[in-house]
Amino acid sequence: MNLLERLQSLTERFAQSALETAGPQAERIAALWWLFFWVCTIIFVLVVAALVFALYRGRARSVEESSGPAVTLDSGREAGIHRKIFGLIVLTAIILFAFLLATEMTGRSLASLTSSGGVTIELTGYRWWWRARYLDPAPERIVVTANEIHIPVGKPVLINLYSRDVIHSLWVPELHGKRDLIPGHPNALWIQADRPGRYDGQCAEFCGQQHAHMRLIVIADPPDRFDAWLDAQRVTAQAPGDDTAKRGMEVFLTGSCALCHAIQGTDANGQVAPDLTHIASRATLAAGTLPNTPGHLAGWIVDPQHVKPGAAMPPNSLSAEDLQALLAYLKGLR
Ligand code: CUA
């Protein structure tokens, strides 16, 4: 792969644009953006044209002046200029007021998307990852996952936002604007995707060393596929399939992994790190830092501080056999 191809694949993988809208909320924000863009563009062109005109006329006059008597403004002309300046100030105020009105109306229409009985996700920001809980009146049907959420296409989804440490901010440009996650101050946001696809989001508020490695993947599925995904996530972890995986489970439960991570259906119930019950079904590791492949997972387990310096996960020195067994076990957690 040459440099250009690498660059292309990178932009395809990470390209995000608030103007390539995929839902009603983002559409409203983009419409506001285009209104500002076109009004400001027209004003810019007019101002530059007036400047060029004034320079041109001033130059022509200075040639005239050098050969004739000095030109002075008569009082009638001066009053005319004052009127024009006053008129332009009033016009500027009207345009600014129209912008204010348009912004207010956009804000109101963003808040108007609601529904009852739909999907509600509790999203909590941690340094530097996202915990997602799909709420359900029946506690055993609650789904916990991390860094990758699925939503049903065409339905409003309520996201309740919390932070466990510092201020983070959720931003999925193709679906909605930014919304802060503030410790001790719950926030909420409605999103809706109108077409299936993967929409990348990330933390949009500087929250420390690994702020740039705090990505959230939003996958919009057709409703039946979404239901199937949610049902699959409700199932407790798959039991290890062979002896290697069995040994891996033992390594997980008796080592330090289980102190921080939870795997539903086992004794591992740590709550300070991502839930790993279905880790093999997720596309990335460490909140979008690495693709979820066995090689990257091994590197992440052994030396996370090399991949994501400052992250809460400590290095783990495991024997080669134990590491392979652990990988075999985790690979089975689909
Ligand atoms: Cu979390 Cu920046």
Residues whose N, C-alpha, C, O or C-beta is under 5 A from the ligand:
A	BS01	CUA	I167 H168 S169 C203 A204 E205 F206 C207 H211 M214
